[in-house]
Amino acid sequence: MHSQPLEKQEIIPPKPPDLIQYPPLPNNLERPTSFKDKLLKSNLTIFTPSIDHDDMLESTKAVEDTKVVHDPGTTLGEAIEISLSLEDRQHIYEPWKYSIIIKLVRKRMLHHYLKRKIQDLWKPMEDFSLIDIGEDYYIIKFIKKENMDKAIHLGPWFINGHFLSISKWKPNFVARNEKLTTSAVWVRLPQLSTEFYDGKILAKIGNAKGRLLKIDTCTSTNLRGRYARICVEIPLEIPVQSFLFVGDHKQDILYEGEDFLCKNCGRFGHTLRQCTYIKMQSLDPYHAGQEHQQVATQDACDS
């Protein structure tokens, strides 16, 4: 007896969730919104950040302010240049208009110690920022103009016997590209004839050595006789002299700061061990590089 084949039944899938008929709810309640309804009724702009007209103008202006220039120093030979308008420059330079750039010559100090020394030296009428920009250069950011003027015009300044180089802040300053070319040095003129103790004559002597910064005349109880003491800004690339002539008078010159004077080349700013100049076979007697160069110790009277 053969069995009857089973009749194939059609399987009907259930209705999607959003088409399910919910029973009626009371008047004070609302039926929950389906996920499909949320998608269909949602505002597509919520998925993209809003962009207003001003933002579009700023973006357009940013593109206009950039251009591609040829730069042989890059691998691709091209570089992007951002142009700065006069308004841009005034805006970014304004906060630094009373700032100065300093460097303590031939001496490194911890940041907090250097700042304390500067505070004791200048006694500014405000707290200031001391910003390390590398290569022993610092920016001092003043808010008051009088503090900047005092630092620049009432020098020269020394910290622990080391000259503090000061210049007004300038844009595009990169410490690694800077090279210190001058330094202030105290110079003694021992046994100077009394008739030469004159402001004009001392100024001529100082300017003959470099650039006169300050005159200090005093009497030393530790040395015989009286001497004049002047502060001179001298170039570091030129050997200093051990004497000069004032009229027919030969005047010896002593330099304070033996640590700064190279006995090999007679230049300030480095020592014999650091000297990169070729040692001269025949030394010029007019230069301080000679073996009998006299260098003064730093027991002079303070200015």
SEBA-278861 format. One record per residue (C-alpha): residue number from 0; residue in three letters; chain; x, z, y. Coordinates in Angstrom, 3 decimals. Layout:
N
   num   residu   chaine          X          Z          Y
   NUM      Ala        A          X          Z          Y
...
//
This chain:
303
   num   residu   chaine          X          Z          Y
     0      Met        A      0.000      0.000      0.000
     1      His        A      1.550     -1.142      3.183
     2      Ser        A      1.657      1.151      6.220
     3      Gln        A      0.343     -0.176      9.473
     4      Pro        A      3.044     -0.723     12.122
     5      Leu        A      2.877      1.733     14.950
     6      Glu        A      1.385      0.345     18.061
     7      Lys        A      3.912      0.236     20.847
     8      Gln        A      2.832      2.451     23.720
     9      Glu        A      3.684      1.630     27.267
    10      Ile        A      5.632      4.365     29.011
    11      Ile        A      4.701      4.762     32.661
    12      Pro        A      7.333      6.518     34.796
    13      Pro        A      6.213      9.303     37.093
    14      Lys        A      5.492      8.584     40.680
    15      Pro        A      8.316      9.091     43.210
    16      Pro        A      8.386     12.517     44.816
    17      Asp        A      7.332     11.227     48.214
    18      Leu        A      4.175      9.654     46.771
    19      Ile        A      2.972     12.740     44.982
    20      Gln        A     -0.453     13.743     46.169
    21      Tyr        A     -0.386     17.327     47.256
    22      Pro        A     -3.531     19.333     47.342
    23      Pro        A     -5.023     19.902     50.766
    24      Leu        A     -3.565     22.771     52.764
    25      Pro        A     -5.279     25.122     55.125
    26      Asn        A     -5.614     23.983     58.721
    27      Asn        A     -2.933     26.311     60.036
    28      Leu        A     -0.189     24.970     57.736
    29      Glu        A      1.769     21.714     57.742
    30      Arg        A      2.884     19.804     54.697
    31      Pro        A      6.725     19.632     54.273
    32      Thr        A      8.322     16.340     55.298
    33      Ser        A      9.829     14.328     52.485
    34      Phe        A     13.447     13.142     52.448
    35      Lys        A     12.271      9.544     52.742
    36      Asp        A     10.179     10.352     55.801
    37      Lys        A     13.196     12.035     57.387
    38      Leu        A     15.280      8.912     56.910
    39      Leu        A     12.628      6.534     58.159
    40      Lys        A     11.695      8.585     61.187
    41      Ser        A     15.201      9.731     62.177
    42      Asn        A     16.966      8.376     65.235
    43      Leu        A     19.978      6.429     64.096
    44      Thr        A     21.885      7.288     67.261
    45      Ile        A     22.495     10.815     65.994
    46      Phe        A     25.071      9.401     63.581
    47      Thr        A     27.237      7.898     66.387
    48      Pro        A     28.775      9.750     69.344
    49      Ser        A     27.066      8.999     72.604
    50      Ile        A     29.067      6.814     74.991
    51      Asp        A     28.065      6.749     78.607
    52      His        A     28.992      4.270     81.282
    53      Asp        A     31.722      6.426     82.827
    54      Asp        A     33.508      6.771     79.483
    55      Met        A     33.435      3.023     79.054
    56      Leu        A     34.950      2.545     82.491
    57      Glu        A     37.694      5.079     81.723
    58      Ser        A     38.503      3.285     78.478
    59      Thr        A     38.645     -0.040     80.288
    60      Lys        A     40.887      1.438     82.987
    61      Ala        A     43.210      2.922     80.342
    62      Val        A     43.653     -0.518     78.831
    63      Glu        A     44.347     -1.996     82.245
    64      Asp        A     46.995      0.689     82.921
    65      Thr        A     48.998     -0.239     79.827
    66      Lys        A     51.072     -3.295     79.214
    67      Val        A     53.614     -4.516     76.710
    68      Val        A     57.130     -4.997     78.042
    69      His        A     60.268     -6.328     76.416
    70      Asp        A     62.614     -3.572     75.353
    71      Pro        A     65.758     -4.619     73.469
    72      Gly        A     66.303     -0.999     72.470
    73      Thr        A     63.376     -0.996     70.080
    74      Thr        A     63.192     -2.556     66.649
    75      Leu        A     60.323     -4.848     67.567
    76      Gly        A     61.731     -5.755     70.955
    77      Glu        A     58.540     -4.615     72.681
    78      Ala        A     57.339     -1.318     74.118
    79      Ile        A     54.172     -0.051     75.747
    80      Glu        A     54.476      0.889     79.394
    81      Ile        A     51.978      3.225     81.061
    82      Ser        A     51.702      2.459     84.755
    83      Leu        A     51.322      5.357     87.203
    84      Ser        A     49.491      4.896     90.457
    85      Leu        A     50.440      6.703     93.645
    86      Glu        A     47.480      9.001     93.074
    87      Asp        A     48.708      9.761     89.546
    88      Arg        A     52.178     10.626     90.798
    89      Gln        A     50.912     12.876     93.556
    90      His        A     48.703     14.671     91.051
    91      Ile        A     51.446     15.380     88.495
    92      Tyr        A     54.205     16.120     91.048
    93      Glu        A     52.188     18.565     93.154
    94      Pro        A     52.598     21.638     90.863
    95      Trp        A     56.399     21.257     90.947
    96      Lys        A     56.977     20.726     94.671
    97      Tyr        A     58.623     24.149     95.168
    98      Ser        A     60.555     24.172     91.896
    99      Ile        A     64.329     24.041     91.420
   100      Ile        A     66.659     23.056     88.595
   101      Ile        A     69.516     25.424     87.799
   102      Lys        A     72.484     25.580     85.468
   103      Leu        A     74.994     28.372     85.037
   104      Val        A     78.361     26.636     84.873
   105      Arg        A     80.494     27.349     81.788
   106      Lys        A     78.303     30.237     80.649
   107      Arg        A     75.291     30.681     78.388
   108      Met        A     72.915     33.599     78.741
   109      Leu        A     69.824     34.739     76.925
   110      His        A     66.626     33.677     78.648
   111      His        A     65.378     37.166     79.531
   112      Tyr        A     68.824     38.295     80.719
   113      Leu        A     69.251     35.258     82.973
   114      Lys        A     65.797     35.753     84.474
   115      Arg        A     66.533     39.405     85.226
   116      Lys        A     69.825     38.463     86.878
   117      Ile        A     68.076     35.877     89.051
   118      Gln        A     65.420     38.409     90.037
   119      Asp        A     68.131     40.868     91.083
   120      Leu        A     70.018     38.148     92.943
   121      Trp        A     67.202     36.593     94.970
   122      Lys        A     64.497     39.270     94.901
   123      Pro        A     61.734     36.652     95.216
   124      Met        A     58.338     37.631     96.603
   125      Glu        A     56.584     36.452     93.463
   126      Asp        A     56.943     36.321     89.731
   127      Phe        A     58.295     32.973     88.574
   128      Ser        A     58.520     30.884     85.434
   129      Leu        A     61.948     30.157     83.953
   130      Ile        A     61.618     27.081     81.752
   131      Asp        A     64.378     26.103     79.322
   132      Ile        A     64.738     22.289     79.343
   133      Gly        A     67.867     22.068     77.194
   134      Glu        A     71.609     21.620     77.731
   135      Asp        A     71.695     24.994     79.572
   136      Tyr        A     69.424     23.621     82.312
   137      Tyr        A     66.401     25.590     83.482
   138      Ile        A     63.515     24.941     85.837
   139      Ile        A     62.423     27.778     88.087
   140      Lys        A     58.857     27.201     89.186
   141      Phe        A     58.051     28.841     92.505
   142      Ile        A     54.676     28.889     94.213
   143      Lys        A     56.009     29.895     97.626
   144      Lys        A     58.213     27.571     99.648
   145      Glu        A     60.283     30.389    101.162
   146      Asn        A     61.593     31.374     97.730
   147      Met        A     62.767     27.817     97.067
   148      Asp        A     64.406     27.601    100.511
   149      Lys        A     66.298     30.856     99.974
   150      Ala        A     67.684     29.714     96.626
   151      Ile        A     68.788     26.320     97.949
   152      His        A     70.086     27.162    101.429
   153      Leu        A     71.491     30.710    101.250
   154      Gly        A     74.006     30.095     98.466
   155      Pro        A     76.400     29.612     96.885
   156      Trp        A     75.251     31.940     94.130
   157      Phe        A     77.281     33.423     91.305
   158      Ile        A     76.165     35.379     88.240
   159      Asn        A     78.848     37.445     86.531
   160      Gly        A     81.479     35.327     88.297
   161      His        A     79.971     32.015     87.152
   162      Phe        A     78.694     29.470     89.616
   163      Leu        A     74.942     28.863     89.554
   164      Ser        A     74.334     25.180     90.192
   165      Ile        A     71.047     24.602     92.048
   166      Ser        A     69.189     21.435     92.967
   167      Lys        A     65.653     20.693     94.028
   168      Trp        A     63.293     19.611     91.260
   169      Lys        A     63.056     15.859     90.783
   170      Pro        A     60.854     13.747     88.513
   171      Asn        A     62.152     12.063     85.365
   172      Phe        A     64.844     14.706     84.907
   173      Val        A     66.243     14.592     81.358
   174      Ala        A     68.870     17.264     80.707
   175      Arg        A     70.825     15.324     78.082
   176      Asn        A     71.327     12.472     80.564
   177      Glu        A     72.711     14.724     83.302
   178      Lys        A     76.383     15.359     83.926
   179      Leu        A     77.609     18.121     86.181
   180      Thr        A     80.104     16.544     88.600
   181      Thr        A     80.786     19.366     91.086
   182      Ser        A     81.213     23.107     91.063
   183      Ala        A     81.546     25.792     93.722
   184      Val        A     84.850     27.680     93.692
   185      Trp        A     86.163     30.542     95.802
   186      Val        A     89.519     29.590     97.329
   187      Arg        A     92.026     31.978     98.888
   188      Leu        A     94.427     31.100    101.659
   189      Pro        A     97.068     33.838    101.449
   190      Gln        A     99.276     34.658    104.429
   191      Leu        A     97.284     32.354    106.649
   192      Ser        A     98.694     32.313    110.169
   193      Thr        A     96.513     34.186    112.611
   194      Glu        A     95.934     31.160    114.857
   195      Phe        A     94.221     29.411    111.962
   196      Tyr        A     91.534     32.075    111.674
   197      Asp        A     89.177     29.804    113.466
   198      Gly        A     85.858     28.507    112.212
   199      Lys        A     86.667     24.869    112.924
   200      Ile        A     90.101     25.042    111.293
   201      Leu        A     88.750     26.800    108.198
   202      Ala        A     85.982     24.203    107.985
   203      Lys        A     88.586     21.425    108.104
   204      Ile        A     90.549     23.090    105.295
   205      Gly        A     87.440     23.530    103.192
   206      Asn        A     86.210     19.981    103.712
   207      Ala        A     89.666     18.657    102.880
   208      Lys        A     89.327     20.328     99.474
   209      Gly        A     85.767     19.164     98.898
   210      Arg        A     82.723     20.400    100.787
   211      Leu        A     82.789     23.735    102.596
   212      Leu        A     79.920     25.989    101.586
   213      Lys        A     80.829     29.383    103.010
   214      Ile        A     83.574     31.250    104.877
   215      Asp        A     84.485     34.835    104.073
   216      Thr        A     87.347     36.532    105.907
   217      Cys        A     88.469     39.911    104.620
   218      Thr        A     91.457     42.180    104.226
   219      Ser        A     92.536     43.117    100.712
   220      Thr        A     93.984     46.539    100.049
   221      Asn        A     95.492     45.358     96.768
   222      Leu        A     97.509     42.445     98.203
   223      Arg        A    100.019     42.345    101.003
   224      Gly        A     98.832     40.789    104.175
   225      Arg        A     95.585     39.232    105.173
   226      Tyr        A     94.002     36.161    103.650
   227      Ala        A     91.059     33.910    104.288
   228      Arg        A     88.564     33.244    101.569
   229      Ile        A     86.355     30.159    101.546
   230      Cys        A     83.862     28.772     99.064
   231      Val        A     84.231     25.057     98.437
   232      Glu        A     82.281     22.607     96.337
   233      Ile        A     84.888     20.526     94.526
   234      Pro        A     84.558     17.465     92.275
   235      Leu        A     85.300     18.215     88.634
   236      Glu        A     86.890     14.824     87.960
   237      Ile        A     89.713     15.204     90.478
   238      Pro        A     92.730     17.525     89.957
   239      Val        A     92.921     20.307     92.520
   240      Gln        A     95.928     20.890     94.764
   241      Ser        A     98.067     23.999     94.954
   242      Phe        A     98.831     23.670     98.685
   243      Leu        A     98.137     21.593    101.769
   244      Phe        A     99.544     21.216    105.279
   245      Val        A     97.809     22.482    108.393
   246      Gly        A     99.802     20.767    111.099
   247      Asp        A    103.409     21.571    110.171
   248      His        A    102.393     24.725    108.291
   249      Lys        A    102.433     24.583    104.470
   250      Gln        A     99.539     26.647    103.194
   251      Asp        A     99.316     27.799     99.575
   252      Ile        A     95.936     27.660     97.860
   253      Leu        A     94.801     30.065     95.158
   254      Tyr        A     91.712     29.462     93.046
   255      Glu        A     89.531     32.255     91.735
   256      Gly        A     88.486     31.721     88.159
   257      Glu        A     91.368     31.117     85.773
   258      Asp        A     88.917     30.409     82.965
   259      Phe        A     87.686     27.277     84.741
   260      Leu        A     91.044     25.674     85.553
   261      Cys        A     92.791     23.499     82.985
   262      Lys        A     96.549     24.026     82.960
   263      Asn        A     97.016     20.537     81.500
   264      Cys        A     95.235     18.227     83.935
   265      Gly        A     94.618     20.560     86.868
   266      Arg        A     90.867     19.995     86.858
   267      Phe        A     88.133     22.595     87.061
   268      Gly        A     85.251     22.819     84.619
   269      His        A     87.124     23.059     81.300
   270      Thr        A     90.050     24.854     79.667
   271      Leu        A     93.287     23.619     78.162
   272      Arg        A     91.811     23.670     74.655
   273      Gln        A     88.859     21.521     75.755
   274      Cys        A     90.876     19.049     77.815
   275      Thr        A     90.265     15.392     76.968
   276      Tyr        A     92.747     13.968     79.490
   277      Ile        A     96.097     12.674     78.284
   278      Lys        A     98.815     15.147     79.137
   279      Met        A    100.980     13.738     81.880
   280      Gln        A    104.697     13.362     81.113
   281      Ser        A    105.670     13.625     84.757
   282      Leu        A    103.423     16.059     86.583
   283      Asp        A    102.619     15.496     90.232
   284      Pro        A    103.879     18.499     92.231
   285      Tyr        A    100.933     18.092     94.577
   286      His        A     98.480     18.820     91.771
   287      Ala        A     97.584     22.129     90.268
   288      Gly        A     98.315     20.931     86.752
   289      Gln        A    101.950     21.884     87.122
   290      Glu        A    103.228     24.750     85.009
   291      His        A    103.744     27.073     87.964
   292      Gln        A    100.206     26.595     89.297
   293      Gln        A     99.047     29.814     90.858
   294      Val        A     95.602     30.975     89.907
   295      Ala        A     94.063     33.983     91.577
   296      Thr        A     92.358     36.738     89.656
   297      Gln        A     88.857     37.732     90.599
   298      Asp        A     89.616     41.033     92.322
   299      Ala        A     88.761     39.589     95.728
   300      Cys        A     86.375     41.365     98.010
   301      Asp        A     82.742     40.438     97.452
   302      Ser        A     80.964     38.255     99.905
//
